[in-house]
C-alpha cells in the first residue's frame, strides 16, 4: 500500500495535516480522488442522504467590513437594499416555512462586524422560538466576545457559523478590516461556550490551489474539526471588487469538496453559495465526492440560491433522501 493510500485509508481523525499531504490529494487522478473520498464518506455517513439547512438574513447591509466578495459591505456599491433587524415574529414565521419545506436546521445571519450586547437580546428570543419548533439553530453575527458566546449558548444556540474564508496567506487580498486571528479567536470562544462550529470558506476568489490547500489545512488542523464545513463557490456580485474575477474550473471545485471530505471525515461538508450556477451534473459529482449538506431556499442571505423545487427534483433523480 502506498504512503498516500495509507493517509487516506486510515480511519483516524488527523489534526496534523501538512501542506504537501494535502497537495498530494489534490494531485491524484480525478477518479482515484473521488473513489477515496466516497469510500471514506461511506464509513461515516449514509451516501444517499443529505442534511438540509435554511439560511435567512435577519439584518441586511451596512456592514463596516470590506470583504471583497460581500454585497453587504457599506464600502461597495452593490445597490443592496438595507434592512433593519427583522421582528421576532417574522423570523419565526420564516423558520416555520423552512421546516415545512424539509429543513432540519435554521440559520440566521446579521450583517454586523461585532454585535453589541443589546443587539443580541432579540436573538435570544428568536433562538428559543426556533428551538421550540424542533429545529436546530445556527447564527452568524460576526466576531463574538467570550461572554456573548456563552449567552448565546444559554439561549439554546446549537451552531455558530464563522468562516475563515481563505488561506492565511491570501486573506489580506480579500479582507483588511479584521485579522485571521480575530476569526480564530471567535471560534475559540464558540468552542469554549460548548457550541458546535460551522466553519468553511469561499473558493473562486482569484486564489490559487495553494490557497485552497491552506484553507483546508487550517480547517482540518483545528483541535476539533468543524461539525459543518460550508464550501462556498464565489457568487460574483456587481459592485463588489470580485465582480469580474475569473470563474473557478468546476472540476477543481469538486476536487476541493473531495479533499475536504478526506481531511474531515466526520464533518458535514456543505454545498453552500454558488449552487444556482452549478449544473445538476456538477452537483452530482460533489455528492459523489462526499458533500452531504445543502442550503435550501431561493436566497442565501442576499445572493440567489437554487430553488427548493429544483433541489428536490435533483435529489429524486439521484435517489437522495433528506435527513429529518
VOVEX-847734 format. One record per residue (C-alpha): y, z, x; residue number from 0; residue in one letter. Coordinates in steps of 0.001 Angstrom, whole numbers, always signed. Each point is the difference from the previous one (the first is absolute). Example, Ala and Ser with C-alpha at 12.3 -4.5 7.8 and 13.67 -1.06 7.14 Angstrom:
BEGIN
[[-4500, +7800, +12300], 0, A]
[[+3440, -660, +1370], 1, S]
REM end
This chain:
BEGIN
[[+0, +0, +0], 0, X]
[[+3397, -980, +1395], 1, X]
[[+2711, +2553, +678], 2, X]
[[+2110, -1549, -2735], 3, X]
[[-2856, +179, -2477], 4, X]
[[-445, +3680, +839], 5, X]
[[+3669, +644, -706], 6, X]
[[-335, -1487, -3470], 7, X]
[[-3479, +1195, -898], 8, X]
[[+532, +3665, +828], 9, X]
[[+451, +1905, -3251], 10, X]
[[+2490, +2348, +1619], 11, X]
[[+3627, +596, -879], 12, X]
[[+1948, -750, +3153], 13, X]
[[+3534, +1085, +791], 14, X]
[[+138, -1297, +3559], 15, X]
[[+249, -3756, -453], 16, X]
[[+1458, -1838, +2966], 17, X]
[[+2040, -3165, -256], 18, X]
[[-2698, -2065, +1709], 19, X]
[[-2660, +1295, -2438], 20, X]
[[+2014, -1219, -2971], 21, X]
[[+945, -3264, +1701], 22, X]
[[-3700, -706, +536], 23, X]
[[-580, +374, -3740], 24, X]
[[+2803, -2425, -827], 25, X]
[[-1475, -2483, +2481], 26, X]
[[-3443, -91, -1622], 27, X]
[[-1076, -3217, -1709], 28, X]
[[+1213, +215, -3573], 29, X]
[[-3461, +136, -1608], 30, X]
[[-1162, +2691, +2429], 31, X]
[[+3069, +2127, -677], 32, X]
[[-437, -233, -3773], 33, X]
[[-3719, +742, +285], 34, X]
[[+667, +3174, +1975], 35, X]
[[+2807, +1113, -2332], 36, X]
[[-2075, -654, -3126], 37, X]
[[-3062, +1757, +1437], 38, X]
[[+2058, +3076, +813], 39, X]
[[+1747, -163, -3363], 40, X]
[[-3343, +105, -1794], 41, X]
[[-963, +3193, +1818], 42, X]
[[+2841, +1920, -1661], 43, X]
[[+1061, -1855, -3156], 44, X]
[[-1300, -2051, -2875], 45, X]
[[+774, -3544, +1230], 46, X]
[[+613, -1175, -3561], 47, X]
[[+2550, +2614, -1046], 48, X]
[[+3735, +367, +577], 49, X]
[[+2351, +2914, -460], 50, X]
[[+3048, -922, -2083], 51, X]
[[+3439, +1561, +328], 52, X]
[[+3255, -726, -1797], 53, X]
[[+3417, +245, +1683], 54, X]
[[+3323, +622, -1734], 55, X]
[[+3501, +59, +1470], 56, X]
[[+1559, +3109, -1536], 57, X]
[[+3279, -349, +1914], 58, X]
[[+1025, -3419, +1239], 59, X]
[[+2445, -1172, +2649], 60, X]
[[+2870, +1392, +2088], 61, X]
[[-2317, +1250, +2729], 62, X]
[[+1998, +689, +3189], 63, X]
[[-2839, -1136, +2280], 64, X]
[[+108, -3425, +1692], 65, X]
[[-3699, -994, -333], 66, X]
[[+115, -3751, +606], 67, X]
[[-2612, -778, -2650], 68, X]
[[+1443, +2071, -2838], 69, X]
[[+2211, -1338, -2811], 70, X]
[[+927, +3593, -936], 71, X]
[[+2065, +521, +3144], 72, X]
[[+3706, +352, -684], 73, X]
[[+543, -2007, +3194], 74, X]
[[-1634, -3170, -1373], 75, X]
[[+1389, -2447, -2556], 76, X]
[[-3136, -423, -2080], 77, X]
[[+1796, +104, -3371], 78, X]
[[-2291, +2813, -1092], 79, X]
[[+1047, +1837, -3129], 80, X]
[[+568, +3665, +850], 81, X]
[[-1581, +2522, -2369], 82, X]
[[+362, +3778, -145], 83, X]
[[-2958, +2354, -154], 84, X]
[[-2042, -765, -3112], 85, X]
[[-256, +2607, -2747], 86, X]
[[-3219, +1993, +82], 87, X]
[[-1069, -1267, -3420], 88, X]
[[+285, -3649, +1110], 89, X]
[[-2073, +658, +3114], 90, X]
[[-2715, +1699, -2038], 91, X]
[[-39, -2892, -2459], 92, X]
[[-522, -2415, +2896], 93, X]
[[-2816, +2183, +1343], 94, X]
[[-1702, -43, -3404], 95, X]
[[+159, -3802, -64], 96, X]
[[-1372, -195, +3544], 97, X]
[[-2958, +2172, -947], 98, X]
[[-717, -2125, -3065], 99, X]
[[-142, -3061, +2281], 100, X]
[[-2548, +1633, +2286], 101, X]
[[+1988, +1743, +2746], 102, X]
[[-1470, +3215, +1383], 103, X]
[[+3001, +920, +2158], 104, X]
[[+3670, -152, -933], 105, X]
[[+2475, -349, +2851], 106, X]
[[+3729, +621, -292], 107, X]
[[+2526, -1241, +2540], 108, X]
[[+3654, +952, +434], 109, X]
[[+2435, -1678, +2381], 110, X]
[[+1076, +3049, +1979], 111, X]
[[+249, +407, +3738], 112, X]
[[-787, +3665, -388], 113, X]
[[+271, +1708, -3409], 114, X]
[[+2061, +3115, -558], 115, X]
[[-1767, +3001, -1490], 116, X]
[[+1791, -497, -3329], 117, X]
[[-1196, -3621, -83], 118, X]
[[-3589, +1177, -135], 119, X]
[[+323, +2191, -3087], 120, X]
[[-547, -2837, -2526], 121, X]
[[-2884, -1230, +2168], 122, X]
[[-1895, +3226, -519], 123, X]
[[+49, -592, -3760], 124, X]
[[-1076, -3624, +456], 125, X]
[[-2908, +1004, +2237], 126, X]
[[-1209, +2650, -2427], 127, X]
[[+248, -2406, -2922], 128, X]
[[-1906, -2771, +1756], 129, X]
[[-2684, +2456, +1135], 130, X]
[[-408, +1187, -3594], 131, X]
[[-1034, -3563, -919], 132, X]
[[-2907, +184, +2410], 133, X]
[[+1576, -2315, +2568], 134, X]
[[+230, +608, +3727], 135, X]
[[+3608, +333, +1154], 136, X]
[[+1794, -1517, +2968], 137, X]
[[+3668, -209, +966], 138, X]
[[+1998, -1661, +2746], 139, X]
[[+3438, +1533, +435], 140, X]
[[+902, -480, +3650], 141, X]
[[+1, +2718, +2631], 142, X]
[[-990, +3516, -1043], 143, X]
[[+663, +3444, +1389], 144, X]
[[-2932, +2395, +246], 145, X]
[[+1048, +2123, -2986], 146, X]
[[+513, -3100, -2144], 147, X]
[[-3535, -1151, +680], 148, X]
[[-1312, +3427, -980], 149, X]
[[+2032, -41, -3211], 150, X]
[[-1366, -3417, -935], 151, X]
[[-3525, +1201, +638], 152, X]
[[+575, +3075, -2169], 153, X]
[[+1123, -2322, -2801], 154, X]
[[-3414, -1666, +215], 155, X]
[[+700, -3076, +2134], 156, X]
[[-3187, -1580, +1342], 157, X]
[[+1276, -2671, +2408], 158, X]
[[+3162, -653, +1957], 159, X]
[[+711, -3541, +1171], 160, X]
[[+1884, -449, +3247], 161, X]
[[-728, -3185, +1914], 162, X]
[[+352, -477, +3745], 163, X]
[[+930, -3648, -696], 164, X]
[[-839, -1442, +3425], 165, X]
[[-797, +903, +3593], 166, X]
[[+2185, +2446, +1946], 167, X]
[[+976, -2866, +2326], 168, X]
[[+1218, -2313, -2789], 169, X]
[[+1475, +2691, -2186], 170, X]
[[+3622, -281, +1171], 171, X]
[[-50, -3711, -838], 172, X]
[[-485, +1012, -3634], 173, X]
[[+1697, +3402, -443], 174, X]
[[+2708, +1819, +1962], 175, X]
[[+1055, +2711, -2456], 176, X]
[[-3049, +2223, +519], 177, X]
[[-2441, +378, +2849], 178, X]
[[-3755, -393, +180], 179, X]
[[-186, +3711, +738], 180, X]
[[+1872, +704, -3244], 181, X]
[[-2798, -1727, -1882], 182, X]
[[-2704, +1894, +1871], 183, X]
[[+1800, +3284, -694], 184, X]
[[-31, -664, -3747], 185, X]
[[-3712, -811, +118], 186, X]
[[-602, +3288, +1820], 187, X]
[[+1900, +1910, -2702], 188, X]
[[-2078, -1704, -2695], 189, X]
[[-3253, +902, +1739], 190, X]
[[+1110, +3572, +619], 191, X]
[[+784, +357, -3717], 192, X]
[[-3569, -1004, -864], 193, X]
[[+698, -3405, -1513], 194, X]
[[-1830, -3250, +577], 195, X]
[[+1719, -2788, +1898], 196, X]
[[+673, -3590, -1012], 197, X]
[[+1188, -1731, +3166], 198, X]
[[-134, -3570, +1197], 199, X]
[[+2404, -2727, +978], 200, X]
[[+1353, -3506, -460], 201, X]
[[-1195, -3092, +1819], 202, X]
[[+1667, -3389, +179], 203, X]
[[+3391, +1351, +1103], 204, X]
[[+116, -2208, +3088], 205, X]
[[-2114, +2390, +2046], 206, X]
[[-2787, -1153, +2304], 207, X]
[[-3652, +926, -108], 208, X]
[[+615, +2730, +2582], 209, X]
[[+2291, +1688, -2523], 210, X]
[[-2588, -247, -2764], 211, X]
[[-2440, +1581, +2432], 212, X]
[[+2557, +2694, +824], 213, X]
[[+557, +818, -3669], 214, X]
[[-3720, +346, -720], 215, X]
[[-448, +2068, +3155], 216, X]
[[+2663, +2447, -1190], 217, X]
[[-1655, +295, -3406], 218, X]
[[-3556, +350, +1284], 219, X]
[[+882, +2531, +2693], 220, X]
[[+1609, +2492, -2370], 221, X]
[[-1788, +3341, -31], 222, X]
[[-1245, -912, -3479], 223, X]
[[-127, -3592, -1122], 224, X]
[[+2263, -736, -2972], 225, X]
[[-2002, +168, -3200], 226, X]
[[+1754, -3178, -1160], 227, X]
[[+1131, -2748, +2380], 228, X]
[[+2265, -2589, -1667], 229, X]
[[+220, -3257, +1925], 230, X]
[[+3057, -1852, -1252], 231, X]
[[+670, -3678, +585], 232, X]
[[+3741, -507, +342], 233, X]
[[+1768, -1250, -3101], 234, X]
[[+2904, -2029, +1362], 235, X]
[[+2931, +1019, -2179], 236, X]
[[+3218, -2012, -7], 237, X]
[[+2870, +1994, +1457], 238, X]
[[-2143, +2027, +2404], 239, X]
[[-131, -673, +3759], 240, X]
[[-3628, -1138, -300], 241, X]
[[+569, -2546, -2762], 242, X]
[[-798, -2944, +2301], 243, X]
[[-2699, +1498, +2219], 244, X]
[[-3047, -2212, +528], 245, X]
[[-2868, +813, -2363], 246, X]
[[-3044, +1705, +1474], 247, X]
[[-3171, -2090, +190], 248, X]
[[-2337, +1080, -2856], 249, X]
[[-3028, +259, +2285], 250, X]
[[+1922, +2357, +2269], 251, X]
[[+788, +2162, -3022], 252, X]
[[-3684, +149, -939], 253, X]
[[-830, +911, +3597], 254, X]
[[+2480, +2878, -250], 255, X]
[[-1722, +1274, -3146], 256, X]
[[-3418, -200, +1659], 257, X]
[[+1131, +1864, +3108], 258, X]
[[+1642, +2700, -2140], 259, X]
[[-3317, +451, -1813], 260, X]
[[-1914, +374, +3266], 261, X]
[[+2481, +2458, +1525], 262, X]
[[+277, +2156, -3150], 263, X]
[[-3368, -341, -1763], 264, X]
[[+517, +2853, -2494], 265, X]
[[+3502, -1056, -1111], 266, X]
[[+988, -2115, -2960], 267, X]
[[+1550, -3155, +1451], 268, X]
[[+2504, -1320, -2515], 269, X]
[[+1297, -3497, -574], 270, X]
[[+3616, +796, -781], 271, X]
[[+3149, -2131, +107], 272, X]
[[-350, -3743, +288], 273, X]
[[-2944, -546, -2328], 274, X]
[[+1978, -2179, -2385], 275, X]
[[+11, -2742, +2644], 276, X]
[[-3642, +457, +1029], 277, X]
[[-2561, -2415, -1372], 278, X]
[[-3090, +1321, -1731], 279, X]
[[-1986, -1214, +2991], 280, X]
[[+2148, +1965, +2448], 281, X]
[[-318, +3166, -2049], 282, X]
[[-3753, -513, -294], 283, X]
[[-222, -144, +3799], 284, X]
[[+2029, +3204, +202], 285, X]
[[-2459, +1765, -2302], 286, X]
[[-2853, -1354, +2102], 287, X]
[[+1798, +1378, +3068], 288, X]
[[+38, +3497, -1487], 289, X]
[[+3110, +273, -2169], 290, X]
[[-839, +2191, -2977], 291, X]
[[+3287, +957, -1622], 292, X]
[[+2868, -1895, -1656], 293, X]
[[+3232, +642, -1821], 294, X]
[[-49, -1052, -3656], 295, X]
[[+3163, -1133, -1735], 296, X]
[[+2511, -2834, +40], 297, X]
[[+2359, +1734, +2442], 298, X]
[[-350, +2155, +3132], 299, X]
[[+3222, +2014, +78], 300, X]
[[+2292, -3067, +12], 301, X]
[[-2197, -2909, +1135], 302, X]
[[-2332, -2115, -2174], 303, X]
[[-3715, +763, -158], 304, X]
[[-3025, -1791, -1405], 305, X]
[[-308, +485, -3751], 306, X]
[[-2605, +2344, -1430], 307, X]
[[-1582, -2901, -1900], 308, X]
[[-339, -2036, +3183], 309, X]
[[-1525, +2967, +1808], 310, X]
[[-2523, +599, -2747], 311, X]
[[-954, -3664, -58], 312, X]
[[-571, +101, +3755], 313, X]
[[-2051, +3186, -239], 314, X]
[[-2132, -1623, -2693], 315, X]
[[-634, -3065, +2153], 316, X]
[[-985, +2174, +2962], 317, X]
[[-2029, +2544, -1975], 318, X]
[[+2331, +2816, +1015], 319, X]
[[+364, +3160, -2073], 320, X]
[[+3000, +2319, +14], 321, X]
[[-561, +3663, +728], 322, X]
[[+799, +2390, -2819], 323, X]
REM end
